Amino acid sequence: MEFADLPACVFLYVDVVGINEFGKGDRRSSTPFILPSVPGQPINLMVLKDKSIPYVLIQWNYVNSCALDNFTVVVYDEQKVPVISSTTTNVIMNFTQLPTCVNLTVAPHEPSNIKLRFNLKWTEVDVSWFDNNLCPIRQFFVTLYSMDNEVRHKATSDTRVTFRMSDTVGPYTVGVIAVNEFGESSEAFSEQFDVPAAPPAPRDLSVKIVADKPVAAASWTQKNSSNFTVAVYKGNNTITIQHTSNMQAILNNLPTDVPLQLGIRAHNLFGNSPEIRSTEFSIPGRPPRSVEVLTAGKMVTNPLKIFQRLKGLMGATMNGLLDGYNLSASKHPAYRVSQSVRRFEDLQKYLRYSAKPAEARTKLRILNQCIEQNQFQPFHSRILRRNRINPTATALSRHARNECDTIRENIRELERKQAQYAGALKTLKISDRLDFNAHVRLIIAKRTDAREKRPVSQLNPVTPCNRFPTNPERPKRLLTEEHLEALKHLRKNDQVLPSKPDKGSGIALMNKFDYIDKFNTILSDRSNFKNP
């Protein structure tokens, strides 16, 4: 007898009963058997994609009773041409190498190399960036943040936008998002920046009168570096005015036995601060000692004494420029031949602006080495995290390159100031000038050496984890090599069937043929399973 249209891929059995005129005989059942067939069609095919991530996730279900070996997944473009294919045994597949700018396109990459440029008065900031997307961009969303709060927002199709800064409360950060028809990119952030403004008024103004001299020494504090105008008032009249970039000044030839008042005003390119005035003071009219007095156009004949007097008046300005070396131009004998306080200050500034460019070049060389080797110092990561930027290799490299540009601008400014005060060397004798230049070179060498050793001194000793050790210690295991080798052969045994236990965790190992016979016996139970 032949049966047609039987179900495939399920357990079947045949019952045979003999019948005659006296009735039915005993029923005889065959052993269960399966009619193999090709796999059924997958159902519930879904393509999942995130607009901001360039890959797709394909998922489907398979509920057919016929067993299968694997699935073959093929992605086609709009002309039905295969783009990519892959084979899997799961019901999910992730494709990450799909072509862009076709119907499979996802959102663009984030912009890169965000640059900030300010106009002369710093009332506007011009933001530009680089777009490295191959797909056409519909527009960019540019947001100005102030201390994590959104201040202003603009949309543009260009790679440049300008913000007018009406408020000086910072710091500020600019974020840029690229948008196309398929979605938005992640937001790229610039470095933090502040909008400069007029400096605040100086603070902690103090005036000291030099004994037996019509001289007053003033000092003050200022948060930001600025230039200062120092004025001495007698009532409503101005006695003398002095300009300085230091936070201290020496005022000579002041009138005696009259009430005086000192006023300090800070100023920069963006404005002037309010003037701060001291309390009234007066200089007693005593005859000066001729040995120590600075006259109108000459100094005393003993240069060592006047050098000591100037050192007491100048204070911290004379106490060296080097942290940790106790070296300064004030210790060099060439200073003793200076014929005025102005010349003394110029030599001191020449030393300062000769050492700082060399330090900056050393720092620039270290940063370039970090960029080439793709190894950055820990403070770069801390700066990015403080600005809520993920410290990836690209972000660290971009931050280091921006810092290199800033250092190059500072070097040009420092070299300009060095040339400005180089004329003070011409006032020295040739022998003193040679000695002084040798002293400057010594200081430059020590400062650059300290700058080069600073990154290494800031590191903490750690155990390297990215290199294989020379003599590795073998970890202690509960299983010996014999156990591991036996388990390896057990996994390759076709007669063993691994399965989950009924309770608890672990793996149950069963004989494959005993398991099949047991399963067939369960299915042959007519009280629990009936033929449909």
C-alpha positions as CSV (number, residue, x, y, z in Angstrom):
1,M,0.0,0.0,0.0
2,E,1.2,3.5,-0.8
3,F,0.4,6.7,1.2
4,A,0.7,10.2,-0.3
5,D,0.9,13.7,1.2
6,L,2.3,12.5,4.5
7,P,3.8,15.2,6.8
8,A,7.6,15.5,6.5
9,C,10.2,15.9,9.2
10,V,8.0,14.4,12.0
11,F,7.9,11.0,13.7
12,L,5.5,8.5,12.0
13,Y,4.6,4.9,12.5
14,V,2.3,2.4,10.7
15,D,-0.3,0.2,12.3
16,V,-1.4,-3.0,10.5
17,V,-4.6,-4.9,11.6
18,G,-5.9,-8.1,10.0
19,I,-9.7,-8.3,9.4
20,N,-11.9,-11.2,8.3
21,E,-15.5,-12.2,8.7
22,F,-15.0,-13.0,12.3
23,G,-13.5,-9.6,13.3
24,K,-10.2,-7.8,13.8
25,G,-6.9,-9.4,14.7
26,D,-4.1,-8.0,16.9
27,R,-2.7,-4.6,16.0
28,R,1.0,-4.5,15.0
29,S,2.9,-1.2,14.9
30,S,6.1,-0.4,13.1
31,T,9.0,1.5,14.6
32,P,8.8,5.3,14.3
33,F,10.3,6.8,11.2
34,I,10.8,10.3,9.6
35,L,10.3,11.4,6.1
36,P,13.2,13.8,5.4
37,S,12.5,16.9,3.3
38,V,14.1,20.3,2.4
39,P,14.0,23.0,5.0
40,G,11.0,25.3,5.1
41,Q,11.0,29.0,4.3
42,P,12.1,31.5,7.0
43,I,9.5,33.8,8.3
44,N,9.3,37.3,10.0
45,L,12.3,38.6,8.1
46,M,13.3,42.0,9.6
47,V,16.1,44.5,8.8
48,L,17.1,46.7,11.8
49,K,19.3,49.7,11.5
50,D,20.3,52.7,13.6
51,K,20.4,56.0,11.8
52,S,23.6,57.0,13.6
53,I,25.5,53.7,13.2
54,P,26.8,52.4,9.8
55,Y,25.7,48.8,10.0
56,V,22.4,46.8,9.7
57,L,21.1,43.9,11.7
58,I,19.0,41.2,9.9
59,Q,16.7,38.9,11.9
60,W,14.3,36.2,11.1
61,N,12.4,33.2,12.5
62,Y,12.4,29.5,11.5
63,V,9.5,27.3,12.8
64,N,9.5,24.5,10.3
65,S,10.0,21.0,11.7
66,C,12.6,20.0,9.1
67,A,16.1,20.3,10.4
68,L,18.6,22.4,8.6
69,D,22.4,22.9,8.5
70,N,22.7,26.7,8.1
71,F,21.2,29.8,6.6
72,T,22.6,31.8,3.7
73,V,21.9,35.5,3.9
74,V,22.3,37.7,0.7
75,V,21.9,41.5,0.5
76,Y,20.9,43.0,-2.8
77,D,21.0,46.5,-4.1
78,E,18.1,48.2,-5.9
79,Q,19.1,46.5,-9.2
80,K,18.8,43.1,-7.5
81,V,22.5,42.6,-7.8
82,P,24.1,40.8,-4.8
83,V,26.2,43.1,-2.6
84,I,27.3,40.8,0.2
85,S,26.4,37.3,1.4
86,S,27.2,35.2,4.4
87,T,26.3,31.9,6.0
88,T,25.3,31.4,9.6
89,T,23.6,28.8,11.9
90,N,21.8,31.6,13.9
91,V,18.6,33.4,13.1
92,I,20.4,36.8,13.2
93,M,23.2,38.3,11.1
94,N,25.1,41.6,11.5
95,F,26.6,43.3,8.3
96,T,29.2,46.0,8.9
97,Q,30.8,46.2,5.4
98,L,27.9,47.5,3.4
99,P,28.5,50.1,0.6
100,T,27.3,53.7,1.3
101,C,25.3,56.2,-0.8
102,V,22.8,53.5,-2.1
103,N,19.5,52.4,-0.6
104,L,21.5,50.8,2.2
105,T,23.1,54.1,3.3
106,V,23.0,55.1,7.0
107,A,23.8,58.4,8.8
108,P,27.0,60.3,8.1
109,H,30.2,60.4,10.1
110,E,30.8,63.2,12.6
111,P,32.7,66.4,11.4
112,S,36.4,66.6,12.2
113,N,39.1,69.2,12.7
114,I,36.9,71.9,14.3
115,K,38.8,75.2,14.3
116,L,38.0,78.5,16.1
117,R,39.0,81.9,14.8
118,F,38.3,85.3,16.4
119,N,38.2,88.7,15.0
120,L,40.4,91.5,16.2
121,K,38.1,92.7,19.0
122,W,36.9,89.2,19.9
123,T,33.3,90.0,19.5
124,E,32.7,87.2,17.0
125,V,33.9,83.6,16.8
126,D,34.2,81.9,13.4
127,V,33.8,78.1,13.6
128,S,35.0,75.9,10.7
129,W,35.3,72.2,10.3
130,F,36.1,69.4,7.8
131,D,33.5,67.1,6.3
132,N,35.0,63.8,5.3
133,N,31.7,62.1,4.3
134,L,31.3,60.7,0.8
135,C,27.5,61.0,1.0
136,P,26.0,64.4,0.3
137,I,25.2,66.3,3.6
138,R,21.9,68.1,3.8
139,Q,22.9,70.5,6.6
140,F,25.0,70.9,9.8
141,F,23.6,71.7,13.2
142,V,26.0,73.9,15.1
143,T,25.4,74.5,18.8
144,L,27.2,76.9,21.2
145,Y,27.4,75.7,24.8
146,S,28.3,77.6,27.9
147,M,29.1,75.4,30.9
148,D,27.0,72.5,29.5
149,N,24.1,74.8,28.7
150,E,23.0,75.5,25.2
151,V,23.4,79.2,24.4
152,R,22.8,79.4,20.6
153,H,21.9,77.1,17.8
154,K,22.4,77.5,14.0
155,A,21.7,75.3,11.0
156,T,23.8,75.7,7.8
157,S,24.8,73.8,4.7
158,D,28.3,75.3,4.7
159,T,31.3,74.1,6.7
160,R,31.6,77.5,8.5
161,V,29.4,79.5,10.8
162,T,29.9,82.7,12.9
163,F,28.6,83.4,16.4
164,R,28.4,86.9,17.8
165,M,29.5,86.8,21.5
166,S,27.4,89.2,23.5
167,D,28.2,87.6,26.9
168,T,31.7,86.9,28.3
169,V,30.7,84.3,30.9
170,G,32.5,81.1,29.8
171,P,34.0,78.7,29.2
172,Y,32.4,77.9,25.8
173,T,32.3,74.8,23.6
174,V,31.0,74.4,20.0
175,G,29.3,71.1,18.9
176,V,28.7,70.2,15.3
177,I,26.3,67.5,14.0
178,A,26.1,66.4,10.3
179,V,22.7,65.5,8.9
180,N,21.7,63.7,5.7
181,E,18.4,62.1,4.5
182,F,19.2,59.0,6.5
183,G,19.9,60.4,9.9
184,E,22.3,62.4,12.1
185,S,25.9,61.8,13.1
186,S,27.2,61.9,16.6
187,E,28.2,65.4,17.8
188,A,31.8,66.5,17.5
189,F,33.0,69.1,20.0
190,S,35.7,71.8,19.8
191,E,38.1,72.7,22.6
192,Q,36.9,74.9,25.4
193,F,37.5,78.6,24.9
194,D,36.8,81.9,26.8
195,V,35.8,85.3,25.4
196,P,38.3,87.8,26.6
197,A,37.1,91.0,28.0
198,A,38.4,94.0,29.8
199,P,40.4,92.9,32.9
200,P,39.0,93.3,36.4
201,A,40.4,95.9,38.8
202,P,43.7,95.0,40.5
203,R,43.5,93.8,44.1
204,D,45.6,93.7,47.3
205,L,47.3,97.1,46.5
206,S,50.1,97.9,49.0
207,V,52.5,100.8,49.2
208,K,55.9,100.7,50.9
209,I,58.0,103.8,51.5
210,V,61.8,103.4,51.1
211,A,63.6,104.8,54.1
212,D,65.5,108.0,53.6
213,K,64.4,108.2,49.9
214,P,61.5,109.9,48.0
215,V,60.7,106.5,46.6
216,A,57.6,104.3,47.0
217,A,57.4,100.6,46.0
218,A,53.9,99.5,45.1
219,S,52.7,95.9,44.5
220,W,49.3,94.4,43.7
221,T,47.7,91.2,42.4
222,Q,45.8,90.5,39.2
223,K,44.1,87.3,38.1
224,N,44.7,87.8,34.4
225,S,47.9,89.0,32.8
226,S,47.5,92.7,31.7
227,N,49.4,95.9,31.3
228,F,49.1,98.4,34.1
229,T,49.1,102.2,34.5
230,V,50.4,103.5,37.8
231,A,49.6,107.1,38.7
232,V,50.4,109.1,41.8
233,Y,47.9,111.8,42.8
234,K,48.3,114.9,44.9
235,G,44.7,115.8,45.6
236,N,43.1,116.1,42.1
237,N,46.4,116.6,40.3
238,T,48.5,113.8,38.8
239,I,52.1,113.9,39.9
240,T,53.6,111.1,37.8
241,I,52.4,108.2,35.6
242,Q,54.2,104.9,34.9
243,H,53.4,102.0,32.6
244,T,54.4,98.5,33.5
245,S,53.6,94.9,32.7
246,N,54.7,93.6,36.1
247,M,52.5,93.6,39.2
248,Q,54.9,95.9,41.0
249,A,56.4,99.3,40.4
250,I,59.0,101.7,41.9
251,L,58.1,105.4,41.9
252,N,61.0,107.8,42.2
253,N,61.3,111.5,42.9
254,L,58.0,111.8,44.8
255,P,57.3,115.0,46.7
256,T,57.8,114.9,50.5
257,D,55.6,116.0,53.4
258,V,52.4,116.1,51.2
259,P,49.5,113.6,51.2
260,L,49.8,111.3,48.2
261,Q,47.5,108.6,46.8
262,L,48.4,105.8,44.4
263,G,46.1,104.6,41.6
264,I,46.4,101.4,39.6
265,R,44.4,100.7,36.4
266,A,44.7,97.5,34.3
267,H,44.1,97.5,30.6
268,N,44.4,95.2,27.6
269,L,43.2,95.1,24.0
270,F,39.6,94.9,25.1
271,G,39.3,97.7,27.5
272,N,40.4,99.3,30.8
273,S,39.5,98.1,34.3
274,P,38.2,100.4,37.1
275,E,41.0,102.2,38.9
276,I,41.8,101.1,42.4
277,R,43.4,103.6,44.8
278,S,45.4,103.2,47.9
279,T,45.0,105.0,51.2
280,E,46.7,108.3,51.5
281,F,50.4,108.3,52.5
282,S,53.2,110.8,52.7
283,I,57.0,110.6,52.4
284,P,58.9,112.3,55.2
285,G,61.2,115.1,54.1
286,R,64.6,113.8,55.3
287,P,67.9,114.6,53.7
288,P,68.9,111.5,51.7
289,R,72.2,109.8,52.2
290,S,74.4,110.7,49.3
291,V,75.9,107.2,49.2
292,E,72.7,105.4,48.3
293,V,70.6,108.0,46.5
294,L,69.6,107.7,42.8
295,T,70.1,111.0,41.2
296,A,68.5,112.3,38.1
297,G,71.0,111.0,35.6
298,K,73.6,108.9,37.3
299,M,74.2,106.2,39.9
300,V,76.6,106.0,42.9
301,T,80.1,104.9,42.2
302,N,79.8,101.6,44.2
303,P,77.8,99.3,41.8
304,L,77.6,96.5,44.4
305,K,75.7,98.7,46.9
306,I,73.2,100.0,44.4
307,F,72.8,96.5,43.1
308,Q,71.8,95.4,46.6
309,R,69.4,98.4,46.9
310,L,67.8,97.6,43.6
311,K,67.4,94.0,44.6
312,G,65.5,95.0,47.7
313,L,63.3,97.3,45.8
314,M,62.5,95.0,42.9
315,G,61.6,92.1,45.1
316,A,60.4,89.0,43.3
317,T,61.5,90.4,39.9
318,M,65.1,90.0,40.9
319,N,64.7,86.5,42.4
320,G,65.2,84.4,39.3
321,L,63.1,82.9,36.6
322,L,63.8,79.3,37.1
323,D,61.7,76.9,39.2
324,G,64.0,74.5,41.0
325,Y,67.4,75.9,39.8
326,N,67.9,79.2,41.7
327,L,69.3,80.7,38.6
328,S,68.5,84.2,37.5
329,A,70.0,87.1,35.6
330,S,70.2,89.1,38.8
331,K,73.0,86.8,40.1
332,H,75.2,87.6,37.0
333,P,77.9,90.3,37.4
334,A,76.8,92.0,34.2
335,Y,73.8,93.4,36.0
336,R,76.1,95.4,38.2
337,V,77.1,97.6,35.3
338,S,73.5,98.6,34.5
339,Q,73.1,102.3,34.8
340,S,69.3,102.5,35.5
341,V,66.4,100.5,36.8
342,R,64.9,100.5,33.3
343,R,68.0,98.9,31.8
344,F,68.0,96.4,34.6
345,E,64.4,95.4,33.8
346,D,65.2,95.1,30.1
347,L,68.0,92.6,30.8
348,Q,65.8,90.6,33.1
349,K,63.1,90.5,30.4
350,Y,65.6,89.5,27.7
351,L,66.6,86.6,29.8
352,R,63.0,85.6,30.4
353,Y,62.0,85.8,26.7
354,S,65.1,83.9,25.6
355,A,64.3,80.9,27.8
356,K,60.6,80.7,27.1
357,P,60.8,80.1,23.3
358,A,63.3,77.3,23.9
359,E,61.0,75.7,26.4
360,A,58.1,76.0,24.0
361,R,60.1,74.4,21.2
362,T,60.9,71.5,23.5
363,K,57.2,71.0,24.4
364,L,56.3,71.2,20.7
365,R,58.8,68.5,19.8
366,I,57.4,66.2,22.6
367,L,53.9,66.7,21.3
368,N,55.0,65.9,17.7
369,Q,56.5,62.7,19.0
370,C,53.3,61.8,20.8
371,I,51.3,62.3,17.6
372,E,53.7,60.2,15.5
373,Q,53.9,57.3,18.0
374,N,50.2,57.6,18.9
375,Q,51.1,57.7,22.6
376,F,49.7,60.6,24.6
377,Q,50.3,61.8,28.2
378,P,47.6,61.3,30.8
379,F,46.7,65.0,31.1
380,H,45.5,65.0,27.4
381,S,42.8,62.4,28.4
382,R,41.9,64.3,31.5
383,I,41.3,67.5,29.4
384,L,39.1,65.7,27.0
385,R,37.0,64.0,29.8
386,R,36.7,67.4,31.5
387,N,35.1,68.6,28.3
388,R,32.9,65.5,28.0
389,I,34.7,64.2,25.0
390,N,35.5,60.6,24.6
391,P,39.3,60.3,24.6
392,T,39.7,58.2,21.5
393,A,42.9,58.1,19.5
394,T,41.4,60.5,16.9
395,A,40.3,63.0,19.6
396,L,43.6,62.8,21.4
397,S,45.5,63.4,18.1
398,R,43.2,66.3,17.2
399,H,43.7,67.9,20.7
400,A,47.5,67.5,20.4
401,R,47.6,69.1,16.9
402,N,45.5,72.1,18.1
403,E,47.9,72.5,21.0
404,C,50.8,72.5,18.6
405,D,49.2,75.3,16.6
406,T,48.8,77.3,19.8
407,I,52.4,76.8,20.8
408,R,53.7,77.9,17.4
409,E,51.7,81.1,17.7
410,N,53.2,81.7,21.2
411,I,56.7,81.0,19.9
412,R,56.3,83.8,17.3
413,E,55.1,86.2,20.0
414,L,57.9,85.3,22.4
415,E,60.5,85.8,19.7
416,R,59.1,89.2,18.9
417,K,59.4,90.2,22.6
418,Q,62.9,88.7,22.7
419,A,64.0,91.0,19.8
420,Q,62.3,93.9,21.5
421,Y,64.5,93.7,24.6
422,A,67.7,92.5,22.8
423,G,68.8,96.2,22.6
424,A,69.6,96.1,26.3
425,L,72.7,94.0,25.5
426,K,74.3,96.9,23.6
427,T,74.6,98.9,26.8
428,L,77.0,96.3,28.2
429,K,80.7,96.0,27.6
430,I,81.8,93.4,25.1
431,S,83.3,91.2,27.8
432,D,80.2,91.5,30.0
433,R,78.0,90.9,27.0
434,L,79.8,87.6,26.2
435,D,79.5,86.5,29.9
436,F,75.9,87.4,30.0
437,N,75.1,85.5,26.8
438,A,76.9,82.4,28.2
439,H,74.8,82.8,31.3
440,V,71.6,82.9,29.2
441,R,72.6,79.8,27.3
442,L,73.2,78.0,30.5
443,I,69.7,78.9,31.8
444,I,68.1,77.9,28.4
445,A,69.9,74.5,28.6
446,K,68.6,73.8,32.1
447,R,65.1,74.9,31.4
448,T,64.8,72.8,28.2
449,D,66.3,69.8,30.0
450,A,63.7,70.2,32.8
451,R,60.9,70.6,30.3
452,E,62.0,67.4,28.5
453,K,62.2,65.4,31.8
454,R,58.9,66.6,33.2
455,P,56.5,64.2,31.3
456,V,58.6,61.2,32.5
457,S,58.7,62.5,36.1
458,Q,54.9,62.7,36.2
459,L,54.4,59.1,35.3
460,N,53.7,56.4,37.9
461,P,55.3,53.0,37.7
462,V,52.9,50.4,36.3
463,T,53.1,46.9,35.1
464,P,52.8,46.7,31.3
465,C,49.9,44.6,30.2
466,N,50.1,44.9,26.5
467,R,53.3,42.8,26.1
468,F,53.8,39.1,26.6
469,P,56.0,38.6,29.6
470,T,59.5,37.1,29.1
471,N,59.0,34.3,31.7
472,P,55.3,34.1,32.2
473,E,54.0,32.4,35.3
474,R,51.6,29.6,34.5
475,P,48.2,30.0,36.3
476,K,47.1,27.3,38.7
477,R,44.1,25.4,37.4
478,L,41.9,22.8,39.0
479,L,42.2,20.7,35.8
480,T,45.5,19.1,34.7
481,E,46.7,18.8,31.2
482,E,45.4,15.2,31.1
483,H,41.9,16.4,32.1
484,L,41.9,19.1,29.4
485,E,43.1,16.6,26.7
486,A,40.4,14.1,27.7
487,L,37.7,16.9,27.5
488,K,39.0,17.9,24.1
489,H,38.5,14.3,22.8
490,L,35.1,14.1,24.5
491,R,33.8,17.1,22.5
492,K,34.8,15.4,19.3
493,N,33.0,12.2,20.1
494,D,29.9,11.7,18.0
495,Q,28.4,9.2,20.5
496,V,28.1,11.8,23.2
497,L,25.3,14.4,23.3
498,P,25.8,17.4,25.6
499,S,22.7,18.9,27.1
500,K,21.6,21.2,29.9
501,P,20.6,19.6,33.2
502,D,17.0,19.7,34.5
503,K,18.0,21.7,37.5
504,G,21.0,23.8,38.3
505,S,23.9,24.8,36.1
506,G,26.4,22.7,34.2
507,I,26.4,20.3,31.3
508,A,24.8,16.8,31.2
509,L,26.6,14.3,29.0
510,M,24.4,11.5,27.6
511,N,24.9,8.6,25.2
512,K,23.5,9.8,21.9
513,F,21.9,6.4,20.9
514,D,20.4,5.8,24.3
515,Y,18.9,9.3,24.2
516,I,17.3,8.7,20.8
517,D,15.9,5.3,21.9
518,K,14.6,6.9,25.1
519,F,13.0,9.7,23.1
520,N,11.4,7.3,20.7
521,T,9.9,5.3,23.6
522,I,8.4,8.4,25.0
523,L,6.9,9.3,21.7
524,S,5.4,5.9,21.2
525,D,3.3,6.2,24.4
526,R,-0.2,6.2,22.9
527,S,-1.7,7.6,26.1
528,N,0.2,10.9,25.8
529,F,0.8,11.1,22.0
530,K,-1.8,10.4,19.4
531,N,-1.6,10.5,15.6
532,P,-3.5,13.6,14.3
